[in-house]
């Protein structure tokens, strides 16, 4: 007999704490434990998803998977499949049982949906994911982009010993980046957006990032209050580049202020065919 699909998962302690610190209202749980038909249709027409996994040390890592529309699907409410190769040099753990987080973006329609769970099986060009959480987010702060159909070349990662001029310029002009965090029950991949220049770099190399009011879920801040490790992914759409920074974040959250400081510890640069415009 098939077990019933639980409708919502409760907020975890970090999310509740973050909402309290920010003086945000209490809201009912909104995170489903399965993929809806609407979300299934949404994933099926996109050529790209952004994924969180674990590195060898158990810290969050982030990457990009691409394919022709339909490469990401949900054959069952509690399962998701992705037919795509990781970029060359990807170090993300792909062992069965490892947690993952995923966000898919339709930049033109200003829609985004997230899925979290665990890897059921993985091969060179395919992932099967057991779904624990699935939910959408509000359209705020989504900058428009037109995504290109995927190339057969997923690109390759190269280590970046320090933030050079090109990497700094990418960060300082960005209006879109992604953050992978680790919560008490797994991983989460979230989007952050704002006007060009909303991410600043201080003289020490730390990133200063404001947090703009959104849907009051506080998934990212709730995770960071429990585990400061994070990975950021900055995208240069027309150049086909992505900057991956792994490090730690410090959250400053109250009714008077909402920002965070991210201190990079390692960096990598992805070179790939252009992602879009």
C-alpha positions in Angstrom: 0.0 0.0 0.0 1.4 3.4 -1.0 2.0 5.8 1.9 0.0 9.0 1.8 1.7 12.2 0.6 2.2 14.5 3.6 1.1 18.0 2.6 3.6 20.1 4.4 6.8 19.8 6.4 7.1 22.0 9.6 9.5 24.9 9.9 12.8 23.9 11.5 14.3 25.7 14.5 16.7 27.8 12.5 13.9 29.1 10.3 11.7 29.9 13.3 14.7 31.7 15.0 15.5 33.8 11.9 11.9 34.9 11.6 11.8 35.9 15.2 15.1 37.9 14.9 13.8 39.7 11.9 10.5 40.5 13.6 8.7 38.8 10.7 5.2 37.4 11.1 4.5 33.7 11.9 3.3 31.9 8.8 1.9 28.4 8.3 4.2 25.8 6.8 4.2 26.0 3.0 6.8 23.5 1.9 5.3 20.4 0.4 6.9 16.9 0.6 6.2 16.1 -3.1 6.3 17.6 -6.6 2.9 18.9 -7.8 1.7 18.6 -11.4 2.3 22.3 -11.9 5.9 22.0 -10.8 6.4 19.0 -13.0 5.3 21.0 -16.0 7.5 23.9 -14.9 10.7 21.7 -14.8 10.0 20.1 -18.1 10.3 23.2 -20.2 13.6 24.5 -18.8 17.1 24.0 -20.2 19.0 24.5 -16.9 18.9 23.8 -13.2 21.2 24.9 -10.4 22.0 22.2 -7.9 23.5 22.0 -4.4 25.5 19.0 -3.1 28.2 18.1 -0.6 31.9 18.4 -1.1 34.4 15.9 0.2 34.4 17.6 3.6 30.7 17.6 4.0 30.3 21.4 3.2 27.8 22.7 0.7 28.8 22.9 -3.0 27.0 24.3 -6.0 26.9 23.5 -9.7 24.9 23.8 -13.0 23.2 21.1 -15.0 22.0 21.7 -18.5 20.0 19.8 -21.2 17.4 20.1 -23.8 14.0 21.0 -22.3 12.6 17.8 -20.7 16.0 16.8 -19.3 14.7 17.4 -15.8 11.5 15.6 -15.0 9.3 14.1 -12.3 7.9 10.7 -13.3 6.5 10.3 -9.8 5.6 12.9 -7.1 8.4 11.8 -4.9 11.0 11.3 -7.6 12.9 13.6 -9.9 15.2 12.6 -12.8 17.9 14.7 -14.5 19.6 13.6 -17.7 22.8 15.7 -17.8 26.5 15.5 -17.3 28.2 17.5 -14.6 31.0 19.9 -15.7 34.4 18.3 -15.9 36.2 18.5 -12.6 33.0 18.6 -10.5 33.8 17.4 -7.0 30.3 17.2 -5.7 29.4 13.9 -4.0 27.0 11.8 -6.0 26.8 8.7 -3.8 23.4 7.2 -3.1 21.8 8.7 0.0 23.8 12.0 -0.3 21.6 15.1 0.1 20.9 17.5 -2.7 19.1 20.8 -3.2 17.9 22.2 -6.5 16.4 25.4 -7.9 15.0 25.9 -11.4 14.4 29.4 -12.7 12.2 30.7 -15.5 13.8 34.1 -15.7 11.5 35.5 -18.4 8.4 34.5 -16.5 9.9 35.4 -13.2 9.1 32.0 -11.6 11.3 29.7 -9.5 10.8 26.3 -7.8 13.0 24.4 -5.4 13.3 20.7 -4.7 15.3 19.1 -1.9 16.0 15.5 -1.0 18.5 12.8 -1.5 20.3 11.0 -4.4 18.7 7.7 -5.2 21.1 6.7 -8.0 23.7 8.4 -10.2 25.6 7.6 -13.3 27.8 9.6 -15.7 24.9 11.3 -17.4 21.9 10.8 -15.1 20.6 11.5 -11.6 17.6 10.0 -9.9 16.5 12.0 -6.9 14.3 11.1 -4.0 12.2 14.1 -3.1 11.6 15.3 0.4 10.6 18.9 -0.2 9.2 20.9 -3.1 8.1 24.6 -3.1 7.9 27.7 -5.1 9.0 31.3 -4.2 7.7 34.7 -5.0 8.9 36.5 -8.2 10.8 39.3 -6.4 14.3 40.2 -7.5 14.4 37.9 -10.5 16.4 39.7 -13.3 15.2 38.8 -16.8 17.4 36.4 -18.8 16.8 34.3 -21.9 18.4 30.9 -21.5 20.0 29.1 -24.4 19.4 25.5 -25.3 22.2 23.4 -23.8 25.3 22.5 -25.6 26.7 18.9 -25.5 29.7 20.5 -23.6 28.9 20.9 -19.9 32.1 23.0 -19.4 34.9 22.5 -17.0 35.9 23.8 -13.5 39.4 25.3 -12.8 40.6 26.3 -9.4 40.9 30.0 -8.7 43.5 30.6 -6.0 42.3 34.2 -5.3 39.7 36.7 -6.5 41.3 38.2 -9.5 40.0 41.3 -11.3 37.6 39.4 -13.6 36.1 37.5 -10.6 35.7 40.7 -8.6 34.1 42.5 -11.6 31.6 39.6 -12.0 30.6 39.8 -8.4 30.3 43.6 -8.3 28.1 43.8 -11.4 25.9 40.8 -10.6 22.2 40.9 -10.3 21.8 37.2 -9.8 23.6 34.6 -7.7 22.7 31.3 -6.0 23.6 30.0 -2.5 23.8 26.4 -1.3 23.4 25.9 2.5 23.0 22.9 4.8 20.1 22.6 7.2 19.3 20.0 9.9 17.7 17.6 7.4 19.6 18.2 4.2 20.6 20.9 1.6 18.9 23.8 0.0 19.7 25.9 -3.1 18.4 29.4 -3.1 18.4 32.4 -5.4 19.4 36.0 -4.5 18.8 39.0 -6.7 19.0 42.7 -6.6 20.2 45.8 -8.6 23.6 45.5 -10.2 26.2 46.2 -7.5 24.1 45.0 -4.6 27.0 42.7 -3.6 30.0 44.6 -2.3 33.5 43.4 -1.6 35.3 44.9 1.4 39.2 45.4 1.5 39.6 42.0 3.3 37.9 40.2 0.4 34.7 39.4 2.3 31.4 39.9 0.5 28.8 42.2 2.0 25.3 41.2 1.0 22.0 42.9 1.9 18.9 40.7 2.4 15.8 42.1 0.9 12.3 41.3 2.3 10.7 38.4 0.5 8.3 35.6 1.3 9.4 35.3 5.0 10.4 31.6 4.7 14.0 32.3 5.9 15.2 29.0 4.6 18.7 30.3 3.9 19.2 32.4 7.0 17.6 29.6 9.1 20.2 27.2 7.8 23.1 29.6 8.2 22.2 30.2 11.8 22.7 26.5 12.4 25.7 25.9 10.0 27.6 28.9 8.6 29.2 26.9 5.7 27.9 27.9 2.3 28.7 28.0 -1.4 27.9 30.9 -3.7 27.5 30.6 -7.5 27.7 33.8 -9.6 26.7 33.4 -13.3 28.0 35.4 -16.3 25.2 34.3 -18.7 26.6 35.6 -22.1 30.2 34.6 -21.4 29.3 31.0 -20.2 31.2 31.5 -17.0 30.3 30.7 -13.4 32.2 31.6 -10.2 32.0 29.2 -7.3 33.0 30.4 -3.8 33.0 28.2 -0.8 33.3 29.7 2.7 31.4 30.8 5.7 28.7 33.3 6.3 27.8 35.5 9.3 24.2 36.7 9.5 23.2 40.1 10.9 19.5 39.9 11.4 17.1 42.1 13.4 14.1 44.3 12.9 16.6 47.2 12.1 19.0 45.4 9.8 19.1 42.4 7.4 22.5 41.6 5.8 25.2 38.9 5.9 28.9 38.7 5.4 30.4 35.9 3.4 34.1 35.1 3.8 35.4 33.0 0.8 37.8 30.2 1.5 38.2 28.6 -1.9 37.2 29.5 -5.4 36.6 27.8 -8.8 35.7 29.2 -12.2 33.5 27.3 -14.7 34.1 27.8 -18.4 31.3 26.6 -20.7 29.3 27.6 -23.8 27.1 30.7 -23.1 24.2 30.2 -20.8 21.9 32.9 -22.2 21.5 36.7 -22.5 
